[in-house]
Amino acid sequence: MITQNIKLGANELKLLFTLEEEKRSIFTINIAKQILGTSDSSVWNVIYRLKKKGRIEEIQKGKYLLIPAKAGYDGSWSEVPKFYRSIHNRYLFT
């Protein structure tokens, strides 16, 4: 088993724990701003770092998917998300 040393800062932990507590698997930048209550640049830095660490994934511009803790270090997990069809005939996450 290969382990990684992934360190998370206070704001990263606050965002992840709050999203998990609220059972939010998808969130927007505005939700992250509400949770963190910090400056826009600080929120963007948190988002950037969490993407780099594989804890969130951008699914649309400004919309992110939380990679749950149960995914482990490598981020492997599977769930069936809810989809809806837009007027442009593309599948989008709800």
N, CA, C and O atoms as a CHARMM CRD file, in Angstrom:
* protein
*
  376
    1    1 MET  N      0.84000  -1.17800   0.00000 PROA 1      0.00000
    2    1 MET  CA     0.00000   0.00000   0.00000 PROA 1      0.00000
    3    1 MET  C      0.88500   1.24000   0.00000 PROA 1      0.00000
    4    1 MET  O      1.77500   1.37300   0.84000 PROA 1      0.00000
    5    2 ILE  N      0.64400   2.13600  -0.93000 PROA 2      0.00000
    6    2 ILE  CA     1.39100   3.38400  -1.02300 PROA 2      0.00000
    7    2 ILE  C      0.57700   4.47200  -0.33900 PROA 2      0.00000
    8    2 ILE  O     -0.61100   4.63900  -0.61400 PROA 2      0.00000
    9    3 THR  N      1.21800   5.19900   0.54300 PROA 3      0.00000
   10    3 THR  CA     0.51900   6.30200   1.20400 PROA 3      0.00000
   11    3 THR  C      1.11900   7.61800   0.76000 PROA 3      0.00000
   12    3 THR  O      2.28400   7.68700   0.36800 PROA 3      0.00000
   13    4 GLN  N      0.31500   8.65500   0.82400 PROA 4      0.00000
   14    4 GLN  CA     0.74100   9.99500   0.47100 PROA 4      0.00000
   15    4 GLN  C      0.60300  10.87300   1.69600 PROA 4      0.00000
   16    4 GLN  O     -0.23600  10.62900   2.56300 PROA 4      0.00000
   17    5 ASN  N      1.42500  11.88200   1.75500 PROA 5      0.00000
   18    5 ASN  CA     1.35600  12.83400   2.84300 PROA 5      0.00000
   19    5 ASN  C      0.64000  14.07800   2.31600 PROA 5      0.00000
   20    5 ASN  O      1.27600  14.99300   1.79300 PROA 5      0.00000
   21    6 ILE  N     -0.68100  14.10400   2.45800 PROA 6      0.00000
   22    6 ILE  CA    -1.48500  15.22400   1.98800 PROA 6      0.00000
   23    6 ILE  C     -1.81700  16.09200   3.18800 PROA 6      0.00000
   24    6 ILE  O     -2.50500  15.66300   4.11400 PROA 6      0.00000
   25    7 LYS  N     -1.31700  17.31900   3.15700 PROA 7      0.00000
   26    7 LYS  CA    -1.58600  18.24700   4.24300 PROA 7      0.00000
   27    7 LYS  C     -2.63900  19.24500   3.79700 PROA 7      0.00000
   28    7 LYS  O     -2.58400  19.76300   2.68100 PROA 7      0.00000
   29    8 LEU  N     -3.59300  19.51000   4.66900 PROA 8      0.00000
   30    8 LEU  CA    -4.65200  20.46400   4.37800 PROA 8      0.00000
   31    8 LEU  C     -4.58600  21.61500   5.36700 PROA 8      0.00000
   32    8 LEU  O     -4.37800  21.40900   6.56300 PROA 8      0.00000
   33    9 GLY  N     -4.76600  22.83200   4.85700 PROA 9      0.00000
   34    9 GLY  CA    -4.77400  24.00900   5.70500 PROA 9      0.00000
   35    9 GLY  C     -6.11800  24.17500   6.40900 PROA 9      0.00000
   36    9 GLY  O     -7.06700  23.43600   6.14800 PROA 9      0.00000
   37   10 ALA  N     -6.17800  25.15000   7.29700 PROA 10     0.00000
   38   10 ALA  CA    -7.39300  25.38400   8.09500 PROA 10     0.00000
   39   10 ALA  C     -8.60100  25.69600   7.21700 PROA 10     0.00000
   40   10 ALA  O     -9.68100  25.15000   7.44500 PROA 10     0.00000
   41   11 ASN  N     -8.43900  26.56700   6.21500 PROA 11     0.00000
   42   11 ASN  CA    -9.57100  26.90300   5.34500 PROA 11     0.00000
   43   11 ASN  C     -9.95800  25.74100   4.43900 PROA 11     0.00000
   44   11 ASN  O    -11.13600  25.55600   4.13100 PROA 11     0.00000
   45   12 GLU  N     -8.97000  24.95700   4.01300 PROA 12     0.00000
   46   12 GLU  CA    -9.27900  23.77500   3.20400 PROA 12     0.00000
   47   12 GLU  C    -10.11400  22.79000   4.02400 PROA 12     0.00000
   48   12 GLU  O    -11.11400  22.25900   3.54000 PROA 12     0.00000
   49   13 LEU  N     -9.70100  22.55400   5.25200 PROA 13     0.00000
   50   13 LEU  CA   -10.45100  21.64900   6.12700 PROA 13     0.00000
   51   13 LEU  C    -11.84900  22.18600   6.41700 PROA 13     0.00000
   52   13 LEU  O    -12.82500  21.43600   6.40200 PROA 13     0.00000
   53   14 LYS  N    -11.94100  23.48500   6.68000 PROA 14     0.00000
   54   14 LYS  CA   -13.24400  24.08600   6.96700 PROA 14     0.00000
   55   14 LYS  C    -14.20400  23.87700   5.79400 PROA 14     0.00000
   56   14 LYS  O    -15.36000  23.50500   5.99200 PROA 14     0.00000
   57   15 LEU  N    -13.72100  24.11800   4.57800 PROA 15     0.00000
   58   15 LEU  CA   -14.57900  23.94400   3.40100 PROA 15     0.00000
   59   15 LEU  C    -14.97100  22.48200   3.22800 PROA 15     0.00000
   60   15 LEU  O    -16.15100  22.17600   3.05600 PROA 15     0.00000
   61   16 LEU  N    -14.00400  21.58200   3.27000 PROA 16     0.00000
   62   16 LEU  CA   -14.30200  20.15700   3.07600 PROA 16     0.00000
   63   16 LEU  C    -15.23600  19.60500   4.14200 PROA 16     0.00000
   64   16 LEU  O    -16.20800  18.91900   3.82400 PROA 16     0.00000
   65   17 PHE  N    -14.94500  19.90200   5.41200 PROA 17     0.00000
   66   17 PHE  CA   -15.78800  19.38000   6.48900 PROA 17     0.00000
   67   17 PHE  C    -17.20200  19.94500   6.42500 PROA 17     0.00000
   68   17 PHE  O    -18.17000  19.22300   6.66300 PROA 17     0.00000
   69   18 THR  N    -17.32700  21.22300   6.10600 PROA 18     0.00000
   70   18 THR  CA   -18.66300  21.83000   6.02200 PROA 18     0.00000
   71   18 THR  C    -19.45000  21.24100   4.86000 PROA 18     0.00000
   72   18 THR  O    -20.63500  20.94300   5.00800 PROA 18     0.00000
   73   19 LEU  N    -18.81200  21.07000   3.71200 PROA 19     0.00000
   74   19 LEU  CA   -19.50400  20.47500   2.56200 PROA 19     0.00000
   75   19 LEU  C    -19.95800  19.05600   2.88600 PROA 19     0.00000
   76   19 LEU  O    -21.08600  18.68000   2.56900 PROA 19     0.00000
   77   20 GLU  N    -19.09600  18.27100   3.50900 PROA 20     0.00000
   78   20 GLU  CA   -19.47300  16.89500   3.87100 PROA 20     0.00000
   79   20 GLU  C    -20.59200  16.88700   4.90900 PROA 20     0.00000
   80   20 GLU  O    -21.52400  16.08800   4.82000 PROA 20     0.00000
   81   21 GLU  N    -20.49300  17.77800   5.89000 PROA 21     0.00000
   82   21 GLU  CA   -21.51600  17.86400   6.93700 PROA 21     0.00000
   83   21 GLU  C    -22.87300  18.23200   6.34300 PROA 21     0.00000
   84   21 GLU  O    -23.90300  17.70900   6.76800 PROA 21     0.00000
   85   22 GLU  N    -22.87300  19.13600   5.35700 PROA 22     0.00000
   86   22 GLU  CA   -24.11300  19.56900   4.71100 PROA 22     0.00000
   87   22 GLU  C    -24.53700  18.62600   3.58900 PROA 22     0.00000
   88   22 GLU  O    -25.53700  18.86600   2.91200 PROA 22     0.00000
   89   23 LYS  N    -23.77400  17.55700   3.39800 PROA 23     0.00000
   90   23 LYS  CA   -24.05200  16.55200   2.36000 PROA 23     0.00000
   91   23 LYS  C    -24.13000  17.18100   0.96400 PROA 23     0.00000
   92   23 LYS  O    -24.98500  16.82500   0.15200 PROA 23     0.00000
   93   24 ARG  N    -23.23300  18.10900   0.70900 PROA 24     0.00000
   94   24 ARG  CA   -23.14300  18.75400  -0.60700 PROA 24     0.00000
   95   24 ARG  C    -22.04100  18.07400  -1.40700 PROA 24     0.00000
   96   24 ARG  O    -20.86800  18.15800  -1.04100 PROA 24     0.00000
   97   25 SER  N    -22.40000  17.41000  -2.48400 PROA 25     0.00000
   98   25 SER  CA   -21.38100  16.80800  -3.33500 PROA 25     0.00000
   99   25 SER  C    -20.99200  17.76200  -4.46400 PROA 25     0.00000
  100   25 SER  O    -19.91300  17.64000  -5.04400 PROA 25     0.00000
  101   26 ILE  N    -21.86100  18.69200  -4.76400 PROA 26     0.00000
  102   26 ILE  CA   -21.58900  19.70000  -5.79500 PROA 26     0.00000
  103   26 ILE  C    -21.79200  21.06300  -5.17100 PROA 26     0.00000
  104   26 ILE  O    -22.76700  21.29000  -4.45400 PROA 26     0.00000
  105   27 PHE  N    -20.86800  21.97000  -5.44400 PROA 27     0.00000
  106   27 PHE  CA   -20.96500  23.30800  -4.87400 PROA 27     0.00000
  107   27 PHE  C    -20.42200  24.33600  -5.84900 PROA 27     0.00000
  108   27 PHE  O    -19.68300  24.00400  -6.77600 PROA 27     0.00000
  109   28 THR  N    -20.79200  25.57500  -5.63100 PROA 28     0.00000
  110   28 THR  CA   -20.33300  26.68100  -6.46600 PROA 28     0.00000
  111   28 THR  C    -19.31900  27.51600  -5.69600 PROA 28     0.00000
  112   28 THR  O    -19.13000  27.34400  -4.49200 PROA 28     0.00000
  113   29 ILE  N    -18.68200  28.41000  -6.40800 PROA 29     0.00000
  114   29 ILE  CA   -17.72600  29.31000  -5.77300 PROA 29     0.00000
  115   29 ILE  C    -18.43400  30.18700  -4.74800 PROA 29     0.00000
  116   29 ILE  O    -17.85400  30.52000  -3.71400 PROA 29     0.00000
  117   30 ASN  N    -19.67700  30.56500  -5.02100 PROA 30     0.00000
  118   30 ASN  CA   -20.42700  31.38900  -4.06900 PROA 30     0.00000
  119   30 ASN  C    -20.69900  30.65100  -2.76400 PROA 30     0.00000
  120   30 ASN  O    -20.64700  31.25400  -1.69300 PROA 30     0.00000
  121   31 ILE  N    -20.98700  29.35900  -2.84000 PROA 31     0.00000
  122   31 ILE  CA   -21.18500  28.56100  -1.63300 PROA 31     0.00000
  123   31 ILE  C    -19.87200  28.49400  -0.84700 PROA 31     0.00000
  124   31 ILE  O    -19.87200  28.61700   0.37700 PROA 31     0.00000
  125   32 ALA  N    -18.76400  28.30200  -1.54700 PROA 32     0.00000
  126   32 ALA  CA   -17.45800  28.27900  -0.87600 PROA 32     0.00000
  127   32 ALA  C    -17.18600  29.61200  -0.18100 PROA 32     0.00000
  128   32 ALA  O    -16.65400  29.63200   0.92900 PROA 32     0.00000
  129   33 LYS  N    -17.54500  30.71900  -0.82100 PROA 33     0.00000
  130   33 LYS  CA   -17.35900  32.04700  -0.21800 PROA 33     0.00000
  131   33 LYS  C    -18.19700  32.18900   1.04800 PROA 33     0.00000
  132   33 LYS  O    -17.72600  32.73600   2.04500 PROA 33     0.00000
  133   34 GLN  N    -19.43200  31.70100   1.01400 PROA 34     0.00000
  134   34 GLN  CA   -20.30300  31.77100   2.19200 PROA 34     0.00000
  135   34 GLN  C    -19.73100  30.94700   3.34300 PROA 34     0.00000
  136   34 GLN  O    -19.74900  31.38400   4.49400 PROA 34     0.00000
  137   35 ILE  N    -19.23200  29.77100   3.03400 PROA 35     0.00000
  138   35 ILE  CA   -18.68700  28.88600   4.06200 PROA 35     0.00000
  139   35 ILE  C    -17.42700  29.48100   4.67900 PROA 35     0.00000
  140   35 ILE  O    -17.27500  29.49700   5.90100 PROA 35     0.00000
  141   36 LEU  N    -16.52900  29.96500   3.83500 PROA 36     0.00000
  142   36 LEU  CA   -15.24100  30.44300   4.32800 PROA 36     0.00000
  143   36 LEU  C    -15.29700  31.85300   4.89900 PROA 36     0.00000
  144   36 LEU  O    -14.57800  32.17100   5.84600 PROA 36     0.00000
  145   37 GLY  N    -16.14800  32.69700   4.32700 PROA 37     0.00000
  146   37 GLY  CA   -16.26400  34.05900   4.83000 PROA 37     0.00000
  147   37 GLY  C    -14.97000  34.85000   4.75800 PROA 37     0.00000
  148   37 GLY  O    -14.70600  35.69400   5.61400 PROA 37     0.00000
  149   38 THR  N    -14.16000  34.58000   3.73400 PROA 38     0.00000
  150   38 THR  CA   -12.89600  35.28300   3.56100 PROA 38     0.00000
  151   38 THR  C    -12.90200  36.04300   2.23700 PROA 38     0.00000
  152   38 THR  O    -13.91400  36.07000   1.53700 PROA 38     0.00000
  153   39 SER  N    -11.78800  36.65100   1.90400 PROA 39     0.00000
  154   39 SER  CA   -11.68100  37.42400   0.66300 PROA 39     0.00000
  155   39 SER  C    -11.79100  36.50900  -0.55600 PROA 39     0.00000
  156   39 SER  O    -11.54300  35.30700  -0.47300 PROA 39     0.00000
  157   40 ASP  N    -12.16600  37.10400  -1.68800 PROA 40     0.00000
  158   40 ASP  CA   -12.28000  36.33600  -2.92800 PROA 40     0.00000
  159   40 ASP  C    -10.96000  35.64700  -3.27400 PROA 40     0.00000
  160   40 ASP  O    -10.95500  34.48300  -3.67400 PROA 40     0.00000
  161   41 SER  N     -9.84600  36.35700  -3.12200 PROA 41     0.00000
  162   41 SER  CA    -8.55500  35.76000  -3.47900 PROA 41     0.00000
  163   41 SER  C     -8.23100  34.57700  -2.56900 PROA 41     0.00000
  164   41 SER  O     -7.65100  33.59200  -3.02800 PROA 41     0.00000
  165   42 SER  N     -8.59200  34.65400  -1.30600 PROA 42     0.00000
  166   42 SER  CA    -8.36700  33.54200  -0.38200 PROA 42     0.00000
  167   42 SER  C     -9.20400  32.33100  -0.78800 PROA 42     0.00000
  168   42 SER  O     -8.71700  31.20000  -0.76100 PROA 42     0.00000
  169   43 VAL  N    -10.46600  32.56600  -1.16400 PROA 43     0.00000
  170   43 VAL  CA   -11.34600  31.46600  -1.59800 PROA 43     0.00000
  171   43 VAL  C    -10.78000  30.81400  -2.85700 PROA 43     0.00000
  172   43 VAL  O    -10.73500  29.58800  -2.95300 PROA 43     0.00000
  173   44 TRP  N    -10.34700  31.62700  -3.82000 PROA 44     0.00000
  174   44 TRP  CA    -9.78400  31.07800  -5.05700 PROA 44     0.00000
  175   44 TRP  C     -8.51700  30.27100  -4.76700 PROA 44     0.00000
  176   44 TRP  O     -8.28200  29.25000  -5.41300 PROA 44     0.00000
  177   45 ASN  N     -7.70400  30.70600  -3.81500 PROA 45     0.00000
  178   45 ASN  CA    -6.50200  29.95800  -3.43800 PROA 45     0.00000
  179   45 ASN  C     -6.86500  28.61100  -2.82500 PROA 45     0.00000
  180   45 ASN  O     -6.22100  27.60300  -3.11400 PROA 45     0.00000
  181   46 VAL  N     -7.89500  28.59000  -1.97900 PROA 46     0.00000
  182   46 VAL  CA    -8.35200  27.33500  -1.37900 PROA 46     0.00000
  183   46 VAL  C     -8.83800  26.38400  -2.47000 PROA 46     0.00000
  184   46 VAL  O     -8.48800  25.20400  -2.47100 PROA 46     0.00000
  185   47 ILE  N     -9.64200  26.89600  -3.39200 PROA 47     0.00000
  186   47 ILE  CA   -10.15100  26.07500  -4.50800 PROA 47     0.00000
  187   47 ILE  C     -8.98600  25.51500  -5.32300 PROA 47     0.00000
  188   47 ILE  O     -8.95700  24.32600  -5.64200 PROA 47     0.00000
  189   48 TYR  N     -8.03600  26.37500  -5.65300 PROA 48     0.00000
  190   48 TYR  CA    -6.86900  25.94500  -6.43700 PROA 48     0.00000
  191   48 TYR  C     -6.11100  24.82300  -5.72100 PROA 48     0.00000
  192   48 TYR  O     -5.78000  23.80700  -6.33200 PROA 48     0.00000
  193   49 ARG  N     -5.83900  25.00700  -4.44300 PROA 49     0.00000
  194   49 ARG  CA    -5.08100  24.00900  -3.68700 PROA 49     0.00000
  195   49 ARG  C     -5.83600  22.68400  -3.57100 PROA 49     0.00000
  196   49 ARG  O     -5.23400  21.61500  -3.67800 PROA 49     0.00000
  197   50 LEU  N     -7.15200  22.75000  -3.35300 PROA 50     0.00000
  198   50 LEU  CA    -7.93700  21.51000  -3.23800 PROA 50     0.00000
  199   50 LEU  C     -8.01400  20.77500  -4.57400 PROA 50     0.00000
  200   50 LEU  O     -8.01100  19.54400  -4.60500 PROA 50     0.00000
  201   51 LYS  N     -8.08300  21.52200  -5.68100 PROA 51     0.00000
  202   51 LYS  CA    -8.04900  20.87000  -6.99900 PROA 51     0.00000
  203   51 LYS  C     -6.70700  20.18900  -7.20800 PROA 51     0.00000
  204   51 LYS  O     -6.64800  19.05400  -7.67900 PROA 51     0.00000
  205   52 LYS  N     -5.63900  20.87700  -6.86000 PROA 52     0.00000
  206   52 LYS  CA    -4.29100  20.33000  -7.02500 PROA 52     0.00000
  207   52 LYS  C     -4.08700  19.07200  -6.17500 PROA 52     0.00000
  208   52 LYS  O     -3.38900  18.14700  -6.59000 PROA 52     0.00000
  209   53 LYS  N     -4.69200  19.04100  -4.99500 PROA 53     0.00000
  210   53 LYS  CA    -4.57200  17.89600  -4.08500 PROA 53     0.00000
  211   53 LYS  C     -5.56700  16.78300  -4.40100 PROA 53     0.00000
  212   53 LYS  O     -5.55600  15.73900  -3.75000 PROA 53     0.00000
  213   54 GLY  N     -6.43400  17.00100  -5.40600 PROA 54     0.00000
  214   54 GLY  CA    -7.36900  15.96300  -5.81800 PROA 54     0.00000
  215   54 GLY  C     -8.57600  15.81300  -4.91000 PROA 54     0.00000
  216   54 GLY  O     -9.22300  14.76600  -4.92300 PROA 54     0.00000
  217   55 ARG  N     -8.90100  16.83800  -4.11400 PROA 55     0.00000
  218   55 ARG  CA   -10.04900  16.75700  -3.21000 PROA 55     0.00000
  219   55 ARG  C    -11.31200  17.32700  -3.81300 PROA 55     0.00000
  220   55 ARG  O    -12.40900  17.02600  -3.34300 PROA 55     0.00000
  221   56 ILE  N    -11.18200  18.15600  -4.86000 PROA 56     0.00000
  222   56 ILE  CA   -12.34100  18.64000  -5.61200 PROA 56     0.00000
  223   56 ILE  C    -11.99600  18.61100  -7.08900 PROA 56     0.00000
  224   56 ILE  O    -10.82400  18.55700  -7.46400 PROA 56     0.00000
  225   57 GLU  N    -13.02200  18.64700  -7.92200 PROA 57     0.00000
  226   57 GLU  CA   -12.83400  18.66100  -9.37000 PROA 57     0.00000
  227   57 GLU  C    -13.81400  19.66200  -9.96500 PROA 57     0.00000
  228   57 GLU  O    -14.99000  19.68500  -9.60200 PROA 57     0.00000
  229   58 GLU  N    -13.32500  20.48300 -10.87500 PROA 58     0.00000
  230   58 GLU  CA   -14.21700  21.44200 -11.53100 PROA 58     0.00000
  231   58 GLU  C    -15.00200  20.70800 -12.60400 PROA 58     0.00000
  232   58 GLU  O    -14.41800  20.07100 -13.48000 PROA 58     0.00000
  233   59 ILE  N    -16.34300  20.79700 -12.53700 PROA 59     0.00000
  234   59 ILE  CA   -17.18800  20.09800 -13.50500 PROA 59     0.00000
  235   59 ILE  C    -17.80200  21.05700 -14.51200 PROA 59     0.00000
  236   59 ILE  O    -18.18600  20.65400 -15.61000 PROA 59     0.00000
  237   60 GLN  N    -17.89300  22.31400 -14.14000 PROA 60     0.00000
  238   60 GLN  CA   -18.31500  23.40600 -15.01500 PROA 60     0.00000
  239   60 GLN  C    -17.63100  24.64300 -14.47400 PROA 60     0.00000
  240   60 GLN  O    -17.14500  24.64200 -13.34300 PROA 60     0.00000
  241   61 LYS  N    -17.58800  25.69200 -15.26500 PROA 61     0.00000
  242   61 LYS  CA   -16.96200  26.91800 -14.78500 PROA 61     0.00000
  243   61 LYS  C    -17.66700  27.38800 -13.51200 PROA 61     0.00000
  244   61 LYS  O    -18.86500  27.67000 -13.52500 PROA 61     0.00000
  245   62 GLY  N    -16.90800  27.47000 -12.40700 PROA 62     0.00000
  246   62 GLY  CA   -17.45700  27.92100 -11.13300 PROA 62     0.00000
  247   62 GLY  C    -18.26100  26.89100 -10.36800 PROA 62     0.00000
  248   62 GLY  O    -18.84300  27.21400  -9.33300 PROA 62     0.00000
  249   63 LYS  N    -18.30800  25.64400 -10.85700 PROA 63     0.00000
  250   63 LYS  CA   -19.06000  24.57100 -10.19500 PROA 63     0.00000
  251   63 LYS  C    -18.11000  23.39500  -9.97400 PROA 63     0.00000
  252   63 LYS  O    -17.39500  22.97400 -10.88300 PROA 63     0.00000
  253   64 TYR  N    -18.12000  22.87300  -8.74000 PROA 64     0.00000
  254   64 TYR  CA   -17.13500  21.87200  -8.33900 PROA 64     0.00000
  255   64 TYR  C    -17.78700  20.63600  -7.74300 PROA 64     0.00000
  256   64 TYR  O    -18.86700  20.69900  -7.15600 PROA 64     0.00000
  257   65 LEU  N    -17.10600  19.51900  -7.90800 PROA 65     0.00000
  258   65 LEU  CA   -17.51900  18.24000  -7.35000 PROA 65     0.00000
  259   65 LEU  C    -16.59200  17.92000  -6.18000 PROA 65     0.00000
  260   65 LEU  O    -15.37100  17.92000  -6.33900 PROA 65     0.00000
  261   66 LEU  N    -17.15600  17.65100  -5.02600 PROA 66     0.00000
  262   66 LEU  CA   -16.38700  17.26000  -3.85200 PROA 66     0.00000
  263   66 LEU  C    -16.01100  15.78900  -3.98500 PROA 66     0.00000
  264   66 LEU  O    -16.87700  14.93300  -4.16700 PROA 66     0.00000
  265   67 ILE  N    -14.72500  15.50500  -3.89300 PROA 67     0.00000
  266   67 ILE  CA   -14.27400  14.12000  -3.88400 PROA 67     0.00000
  267   67 ILE  C    -14.35100  13.67600  -2.41700 PROA 67     0.00000
  268   67 ILE  O    -13.60400  14.18300  -1.58000 PROA 67     0.00000
  269   68 PRO  N    -15.23700  12.74300  -2.10500 PROA 68     0.00000
  270   68 PRO  CA   -15.46700  12.39700  -0.69300 PROA 68     0.00000
  271   68 PRO  C    -14.26000  11.71700  -0.05400 PROA 68     0.00000
  272   68 PRO  O    -13.42900  11.12000  -0.73900 PROA 68     0.00000
  273   69 ALA  N    -14.18300  11.81900   1.25400 PROA 69     0.00000
  274   69 ALA  CA   -13.09000  11.20200   2.00500 PROA 69     0.00000
  275   69 ALA  C    -13.03700   9.69300   1.76100 PROA 69     0.00000
  276   69 ALA  O    -11.96200   9.09400   1.78800 PROA 69     0.00000
  277   70 LYS  N    -14.19600   9.08500   1.52300 PROA 70     0.00000
  278   70 LYS  CA   -14.22100   7.63600   1.30100 PROA 70     0.00000
  279   70 LYS  C    -13.49900   7.23100   0.01600 PROA 70     0.00000
  280   70 LYS  O    -13.26600   6.04400  -0.21300 PROA 70     0.00000
  281   71 ALA  N    -13.14100   8.21200  -0.83000 PROA 71     0.00000
  282   71 ALA  CA   -12.39700   7.92000  -2.05600 PROA 71     0.00000
  283   71 ALA  C    -10.94600   7.56900  -1.75200 PROA 71     0.00000
  284   71 ALA  O    -10.25400   6.99300  -2.59200 PROA 71     0.00000
  285   72 GLY  N    -10.48700   7.91400  -0.55800 PROA 72     0.00000
  286   72 GLY  CA    -9.11400   7.59600  -0.17000 PROA 72     0.00000
  287   72 GLY  C     -8.10400   8.51000  -0.83800 PROA 72     0.00000
  288   72 GLY  O     -8.46400   9.53000  -1.42500 PROA 72     0.00000
  289   73 TYR  N     -6.83600   8.13400  -0.74300 PROA 73     0.00000
  290   73 TYR  CA    -5.75600   8.96400  -1.28000 PROA 73     0.00000
  291   73 TYR  C     -5.79400   9.08200  -2.79500 PROA 73     0.00000
  292   73 TYR  O     -5.49500  10.14200  -3.34400 PROA 73     0.00000
  293   74 ASP  N     -6.15900   8.00200  -3.47200 PROA 74     0.00000
  294   74 ASP  CA    -6.10900   8.03700  -4.93200 PROA 74     0.00000
  295   74 ASP  C     -7.37200   8.60900  -5.56400 PROA 74     0.00000
  296   74 ASP  O     -7.41500   8.79200  -6.78100 PROA 74     0.00000
  297   75 GLY  N     -8.39300   8.89500  -4.77300 PROA 75     0.00000
  298   75 GLY  CA    -9.61100   9.51500  -5.29700 PROA 75     0.00000
  299   75 GLY  C    -10.50200   8.56800  -6.07000 PROA 75     0.00000
  300   75 GLY  O    -11.32000   9.02000  -6.87100 PROA 75     0.00000
  301   76 SER  N    -10.37200   7.26600  -5.85700 PROA 76     0.00000
  302   76 SER  CA   -11.17900   6.28300  -6.58700 PROA 76     0.00000
  303   76 SER  C    -12.46100   5.97100  -5.83900 PROA 76     0.00000
  304   76 SER  O    -12.43100   5.50000  -4.70200 PROA 76     0.00000
  305   77 TRP  N    -13.56900   6.23400  -6.47600 PROA 77     0.00000
  306   77 TRP  CA   -14.86700   5.86500  -5.93300 PROA 77     0.00000
  307   77 TRP  C    -15.87600   6.00900  -7.05100 PROA 77     0.00000
  308   77 TRP  O    -15.57800   6.60400  -8.08600 PROA 77     0.00000
  309   78 SER  N    -17.05100   5.48000  -6.85600 PROA 78     0.00000
  310   78 SER  CA   -18.07300   5.53300  -7.88800 PROA 78     0.00000
  311   78 SER  C    -19.43700   5.72200  -7.25400 PROA 78     0.00000
  312   78 SER  O    -19.78500   5.05500  -6.28000 PROA 78     0.00000
  313   79 GLU  N    -20.19400   6.63200  -7.81600 PROA 79     0.00000
  314   79 GLU  CA   -21.58000   6.85400  -7.42900 PROA 79     0.00000
  315   79 GLU  C    -22.34900   7.18900  -8.69800 PROA 79     0.00000
  316   79 GLU  O    -21.75700   7.54000  -9.71800 PROA 79     0.00000
  317   80 VAL  N    -23.64600   7.07900  -8.62900 PROA 80     0.00000
  318   80 VAL  CA   -24.46800   7.44300  -9.77200 PROA 80     0.00000
  319   80 VAL  C    -25.03500   8.83400  -9.51000 PROA 80     0.00000
  320   80 VAL  O    -25.93900   8.98500  -8.68800 PROA 80     0.00000
  321   81 PRO  N    -24.51000   9.86900 -10.20700 PROA 81     0.00000
  322   81 PRO  CA   -25.02800  11.22600  -9.98600 PROA 81     0.00000
  323   81 PRO  C    -26.37000  11.42900 -10.66500 PROA 81     0.00000
  324   81 PRO  O    -26.73600  10.70100 -11.58800 PROA 81     0.00000
  325   82 LYS  N    -27.09600  12.43500 -10.18900 PROA 82     0.00000
  326   82 LYS  CA   -28.34500  12.80400 -10.82800 PROA 82     0.00000
  327   82 LYS  C    -28.01800  13.69300 -12.02100 PROA 82     0.00000
  328   82 LYS  O    -27.20400  14.61100 -11.92200 PROA 82     0.00000
  329   83 PHE  N    -28.64900  13.41500 -13.12200 PROA 83     0.00000
  330   83 PHE  CA   -28.42200  14.21200 -14.32500 PROA 83     0.00000
  331   83 PHE  C    -29.73600  14.83000 -14.78400 PROA 83     0.00000
  332   83 PHE  O    -30.81600  14.33600 -14.46200 PROA 83     0.00000
  333   84 TYR  N    -29.62900  15.88600 -15.51600 PROA 84     0.00000
  334   84 TYR  CA   -30.78200  16.40600 -16.22000 PROA 84     0.00000
  335   84 TYR  C    -30.32600  16.87600 -17.58700 PROA 84     0.00000
  336   84 TYR  O    -29.15500  17.20000 -17.78600 PROA 84     0.00000
  337   85 ARG  N    -31.24700  16.91100 -18.51400 PROA 85     0.00000
  338   85 ARG  CA   -30.93300  17.32400 -19.87000 PROA 85     0.00000
  339   85 ARG  C    -31.24300  18.80000 -20.01700 PROA 85     0.00000
  340   85 ARG  O    -32.34000  19.25300 -19.69100 PROA 85     0.00000
  341   86 SER  N    -30.27500  19.54000 -20.50600 PROA 86     0.00000
  342   86 SER  CA   -30.49800  20.96600 -20.72000 PROA 86     0.00000
  343   86 SER  C    -31.12200  21.18100 -22.09000 PROA 86     0.00000
  344   86 SER  O    -31.26900  20.24500 -22.87700 PROA 86     0.00000
  345   87 ILE  N    -31.48400  22.41500 -22.36000 PROA 87     0.00000
  346   87 ILE  CA   -32.07700  22.73100 -23.66600 PROA 87     0.00000
  347   87 ILE  C    -31.06400  22.58800 -24.78800 PROA 87     0.00000
  348   87 ILE  O    -31.43500  22.52200 -25.96000 PROA 87     0.00000
  349   88 HSD  N    -29.77900  22.54100 -24.43200 PROA 88     0.00000
  350   88 HSD  CA   -28.73100  22.37200 -25.43800 PROA 88     0.00000
  351   88 HSD  C    -28.37700  20.89500 -25.64600 PROA 88     0.00000
  352   88 HSD  O    -27.39000  20.57100 -26.30600 PROA 88     0.00000
  353   89 ASN  N    -29.18700  20.01600 -25.07800 PROA 89     0.00000
  354   89 ASN  CA   -29.04100  18.58000 -25.25100 PROA 89     0.00000
  355   89 ASN  C    -27.71400  18.06100 -24.67400 PROA 89     0.00000
  356   89 ASN  O    -27.12100  17.12100 -25.20200 PROA 89     0.00000
  357   90 ARG  N    -27.27100  18.68000 -23.60000 PROA 90     0.00000
  358   90 ARG  CA   -26.05600  18.22900 -22.90900 PROA 90     0.00000
  359   90 ARG  C    -26.44200  17.80300 -21.50000 PROA 90     0.00000
  360   90 ARG  O    -27.34900  18.37500 -20.89500 PROA 90     0.00000
  361   91 TYR  N    -25.75900  16.81300 -20.99000 PROA 91     0.00000
  362   91 TYR  CA   -26.00100  16.38400 -19.62400 PROA 91     0.00000
  363   91 TYR  C    -25.22800  17.28400 -18.66500 PROA 91     0.00000
  364   91 TYR  O    -24.04500  17.55400 -18.86800 PROA 91     0.00000
  365   92 LEU  N    -25.89600  17.73000 -17.64700 PROA 92     0.00000
  366   92 LEU  CA   -25.28400  18.58000 -16.63000 PROA 92     0.00000
  367   92 LEU  C    -25.58800  18.00700 -15.26100 PROA 92     0.00000
  368   92 LEU  O    -26.62200  17.36500 -15.08100 PROA 92     0.00000
  369   93 PHE  N    -24.72600  18.22100 -14.30900 PROA 93     0.00000
  370   93 PHE  CA   -24.96600  17.77800 -12.94700 PROA 93     0.00000
  371   93 PHE  C    -25.97600  18.71500 -12.29400 PROA 93     0.00000
  372   93 PHE  O    -25.99600  19.91500 -12.56700 PROA 93     0.00000
  373   94 THR  N    -26.81300  18.15100 -11.42900 PROA 94     0.00000
  374   94 THR  CA   -27.75200  18.96700 -10.65900 PROA 94     0.00000
  375   94 THR  C    -27.26400  19.07400  -9.24400 PROA 94     0.00000
  376   94 THR  O    -27.90600  19.72000  -8.41700 PROA 94     0.00000
